[in-house]
Amino acid sequence: MPIDLKPRSAPAGVQAGRSPSDVRAAVLLEDVHHAYMTPRGTVDALAGLSLRADENEIVAVVGPSGCGKSTLLELVCGLRAPDAGALAARPAVLMPQRDLLLPWLDAADNAALALRVAGVARAAARERAIELFAELGLDGFDRAAPHELSGGMRQRVAFARTLLAGKPLLCLDEPFGALDAITRAEMQDWLAEALAREPRTVLLVTHDVEEAVLLADRVLVMTPRPGRVAGKLEVSASRPRRRGDAEVVALRASALAMLAEARA
């Protein structure tokens, strides 16, 4: 059964900061700065970061560890506010690096959590989650407790929870980082197919440059902290894309060269 990726609502709204110059984009950041306090002092996470994602565009963000990629997603989702600059975004849902499953709920109830919060009856919410489980290779595990699932299976439950939130903007923070190489490749192919059927705007943070090129319409390369966009690659290769395609290999090499230059 095809997965329903259609948003349940699609109103636009400015979430934080002053109004940007163009609010027609699904995501728009202009000269955004953000710092946070730690016991060791102030950490400048982002400095002068600007990016745009249009409706139904997939934008991948790659960069060295600690460059502010996760902070960027938290800003877009309204979990933090920029210290300066402008930010506007469609309603968004964040899939964090950790699965954050609730240990007292089984797999289906964890996946259906956003639906339950939205007022969907438990039986109907579980039914939708179980339908999605079949597409994610979780068929038969709907009543499993989180501690009974492997790390990869837990991450897939978390991904189901993200999709079932029904938001028009998906913010994915290393969504497949916990999966083994074979399952990761399968999930990348599945996500590409699902978004082709039911498009969404996606901000994808990943350390996997190949994953970025396979899935995204554009790849943004960030500098070390404080993060800003150092370069971008337009990915015009037709879909479906394969890892051995000449254009994919060439774009991967270009992105790696940009990363090396940004770190220099």
C-alpha positions as CSV (number, residue, x, y, z in Angstrom):
1,M,0.0,0.0,0.0
2,P,1.5,3.4,-0.9
3,I,2.6,5.6,2.0
4,D,0.6,8.7,2.4
5,L,3.1,11.6,2.6
6,K,0.6,14.3,2.0
7,P,0.7,17.0,4.7
8,R,-2.4,17.3,6.8
9,S,-2.1,21.1,6.7
10,A,0.1,23.4,4.7
11,P,-0.1,27.0,6.0
12,A,3.0,29.0,5.8
13,G,4.3,31.0,8.7
14,V,7.3,32.9,10.0
15,Q,8.7,31.0,13.0
16,A,11.4,33.3,14.3
17,G,13.5,36.4,13.5
18,R,12.6,39.4,11.4
19,S,10.6,38.8,8.2
20,P,12.8,37.6,5.3
21,S,12.7,39.3,1.9
22,D,10.9,36.4,0.2
23,V,8.4,34.4,2.2
24,R,7.3,32.3,-0.9
25,A,10.0,29.7,-0.2
26,A,9.2,26.7,1.9
27,V,12.3,27.5,3.9
28,L,14.3,30.7,3.9
29,L,17.1,31.8,6.1
30,E,19.0,35.1,5.6
31,D,22.2,36.0,7.4
32,V,21.2,33.9,10.5
33,H,23.4,33.9,13.6
34,H,23.0,31.7,16.6
35,A,25.1,31.1,19.7
36,Y,24.4,29.1,22.9
37,M,25.9,28.9,26.3
38,T,27.9,25.9,27.7
39,P,29.8,25.4,31.0
40,R,32.9,26.4,29.0
41,G,31.4,29.6,27.7
42,T,29.6,30.8,24.6
43,V,29.6,28.7,21.4
44,D,29.0,30.4,18.1
45,A,27.1,27.7,16.2
46,L,26.1,29.6,13.1
47,A,27.3,32.9,11.7
48,G,25.9,34.5,8.6
49,L,24.1,31.4,7.3
50,S,21.7,31.9,4.4
51,L,19.8,29.2,2.5
52,R,16.6,28.6,0.7
53,A,14.5,25.5,-0.1
54,D,11.6,25.8,-2.5
55,E,8.3,23.9,-2.3
56,N,8.9,20.1,-2.7
57,E,12.6,20.6,-3.1
58,I,15.1,18.3,-1.3
59,V,18.1,20.1,0.0
60,A,20.9,18.2,1.6
61,V,23.3,19.9,4.1
62,V,26.8,18.3,4.6
63,G,29.6,19.6,6.7
64,P,32.1,18.6,9.4
65,S,31.0,17.5,12.8
66,G,30.1,20.4,15.1
67,C,29.5,22.9,12.3
68,G,25.9,23.7,13.4
69,K,23.9,21.4,11.1
70,S,21.6,20.1,13.9
71,T,21.2,23.6,15.2
72,L,20.1,24.7,11.8
73,L,17.3,22.1,11.8
74,E,16.3,23.1,15.3
75,L,15.9,26.7,14.2
76,V,13.8,25.7,11.2
77,C,11.5,23.6,13.4
78,G,11.1,26.5,15.9
79,L,12.9,24.7,18.7
80,R,15.4,27.6,18.9
81,A,15.3,31.2,17.8
82,P,18.0,32.9,15.8
83,D,20.0,35.6,17.6
84,A,20.0,37.7,14.4
85,G,18.9,37.4,10.8
86,A,15.6,36.2,9.3
87,L,14.0,32.8,9.2
88,A,10.7,31.7,7.7
89,A,9.5,28.1,7.2
90,R,6.5,25.9,6.6
91,P,5.3,23.8,9.6
92,A,8.1,21.3,10.1
93,V,8.8,18.0,11.9
94,L,12.3,17.1,13.1
95,M,13.7,13.6,13.1
96,P,16.7,13.8,15.5
97,Q,19.8,11.6,15.4
98,R,18.6,9.6,18.3
99,D,15.4,7.6,18.0
100,L,13.9,8.9,21.4
101,L,11.4,6.0,21.5
102,L,9.2,5.9,24.6
103,P,10.1,2.7,26.5
104,W,6.5,2.2,27.8
105,L,4.9,2.2,24.3
106,D,5.2,-0.6,21.7
107,A,6.6,0.1,18.2
108,A,3.2,1.0,16.6
109,D,2.2,3.3,19.4
110,N,5.6,5.1,19.2
111,A,5.2,5.6,15.5
112,A,1.6,6.8,15.9
113,L,2.5,9.3,18.7
114,A,2.0,12.5,16.6
115,L,-1.3,11.2,15.4
116,R,-2.5,10.6,18.9
117,V,-1.4,14.1,20.0
118,A,-3.4,15.4,17.1
119,G,-6.5,13.7,18.4
120,V,-6.6,10.6,16.2
121,A,-8.2,7.6,18.0
122,R,-5.6,5.0,19.1
123,A,-7.0,2.2,16.9
124,A,-7.0,4.4,13.7
125,A,-3.5,5.7,14.6
126,R,-2.1,2.2,15.1
127,E,-3.7,1.1,11.8
128,R,-1.9,3.8,9.9
129,A,1.4,3.0,11.6
130,I,1.1,-0.7,10.9
131,E,0.4,0.0,7.2
132,L,3.6,2.1,7.1
133,F,5.6,-0.6,8.9
134,A,5.1,-3.0,6.0
135,E,6.8,-0.5,3.7
136,L,9.7,0.0,6.2
137,G,10.5,-3.7,6.7
138,L,8.9,-3.7,10.2
139,D,6.0,-5.9,9.3
140,G,5.1,-8.1,12.4
141,F,6.9,-5.9,14.9
142,D,4.1,-3.5,15.7
143,R,3.7,-4.9,19.3
144,A,7.5,-5.1,20.0
145,A,8.9,-3.0,22.8
146,P,11.7,-0.7,22.0
147,H,14.3,-2.8,23.8
148,E,13.3,-5.8,21.7
149,L,14.3,-3.9,18.5
150,S,17.7,-3.6,16.9
151,G,19.2,-0.1,16.5
152,G,18.3,0.0,12.9
153,M,14.7,-1.1,13.5
154,R,14.3,1.6,16.2
155,Q,15.5,4.2,13.8
156,R,12.9,3.0,11.2
157,V,10.2,3.3,13.8
158,A,11.4,6.9,14.5
159,F,11.3,7.6,10.7
160,A,7.7,6.3,10.6
161,R,6.8,8.6,13.5
162,T,8.3,11.5,11.5
163,L,6.3,10.7,8.3
164,L,3.0,10.2,10.2
165,A,3.3,13.7,11.7
166,G,2.0,14.9,8.4
167,K,4.0,18.1,8.2
168,P,4.8,19.6,4.8
169,L,8.5,20.1,5.8
170,L,10.7,17.2,6.9
171,C,13.9,18.0,8.8
172,L,16.0,14.8,8.8
173,D,19.1,14.8,11.0
174,E,21.2,11.8,9.8
175,P,18.0,9.7,9.4
176,F,19.8,6.5,8.3
177,G,23.0,6.9,10.2
178,A,22.2,4.0,12.6
179,L,21.4,1.5,9.9
180,D,23.7,-1.1,8.4
181,A,25.1,-0.5,4.9
182,I,22.6,-2.8,3.1
183,T,19.6,-1.5,4.9
184,R,20.8,2.1,4.6
185,A,21.0,1.7,0.8
186,E,17.5,0.2,0.7
187,M,16.1,3.0,2.8
188,Q,17.7,5.7,0.6
189,D,16.0,4.1,-2.4
190,W,12.7,3.8,-0.6
191,L,12.8,7.5,0.5
192,A,13.6,8.6,-3.1
193,E,10.6,6.6,-4.4
194,A,8.2,7.8,-1.6
195,L,9.1,11.4,-2.2
196,A,8.7,11.0,-5.9
197,R,5.1,9.7,-5.3
198,E,4.1,12.3,-2.7
199,P,6.6,15.2,-2.8
200,R,7.6,17.1,0.4
201,T,10.1,19.8,1.1
202,V,13.0,18.1,2.8
203,L,16.1,19.5,4.7
204,L,18.4,16.5,5.0
205,V,21.5,16.7,7.2
206,T,24.0,14.0,6.5
207,H,27.7,13.2,6.7
208,D,27.3,10.8,3.8
209,V,28.1,12.8,0.7
210,E,26.9,10.1,-1.6
211,E,23.6,9.9,0.2
212,A,23.2,13.7,-0.3
213,V,23.9,13.4,-4.1
214,L,21.5,10.4,-4.5
215,L,18.6,12.1,-2.7
216,A,18.9,15.8,-3.1
217,D,18.1,18.5,-5.7
218,R,20.8,20.6,-4.2
219,V,23.7,19.9,-1.9
220,L,24.9,22.7,0.5
221,V,28.4,22.4,2.0
222,M,29.0,24.1,5.3
223,T,32.2,25.5,6.9
224,P,33.5,24.4,10.3
225,R,31.9,26.2,13.3
226,P,30.6,28.8,13.2
227,G,28.7,27.4,10.3
228,R,27.8,29.1,7.1
229,V,27.2,27.8,3.5
230,A,30.6,27.6,1.8
231,G,29.3,26.2,-1.5
232,K,26.5,24.5,-3.3
233,L,26.0,21.9,-5.9
234,E,22.9,21.6,-8.2
235,V,22.0,18.0,-8.8
236,S,20.2,17.8,-12.1
237,A,20.7,14.0,-12.7
238,S,17.5,12.2,-13.6
239,R,15.9,9.9,-11.1
240,P,16.2,7.1,-10.1
241,R,19.9,7.6,-9.4
242,R,22.4,4.9,-9.0
243,R,25.6,5.0,-7.0
244,G,27.7,4.1,-10.0
245,D,26.2,6.7,-12.3
246,A,29.0,8.9,-13.8
247,E,27.2,12.1,-12.7
248,V,26.7,10.8,-9.1
249,V,30.4,9.9,-8.9
250,A,31.5,13.3,-10.2
251,L,29.2,15.3,-7.9
252,R,30.4,13.2,-4.9
253,A,34.0,14.1,-5.8
254,S,33.1,17.8,-6.2
255,A,31.3,17.8,-2.8
256,L,34.3,16.2,-1.1
257,A,36.6,18.8,-2.7
258,M,34.4,21.6,-1.4
259,L,34.4,20.1,2.1
260,A,38.2,19.9,2.0
261,E,38.5,23.5,0.8
262,A,36.0,24.7,3.5
263,R,38.1,23.0,6.2
264,A,41.4,24.4,4.9
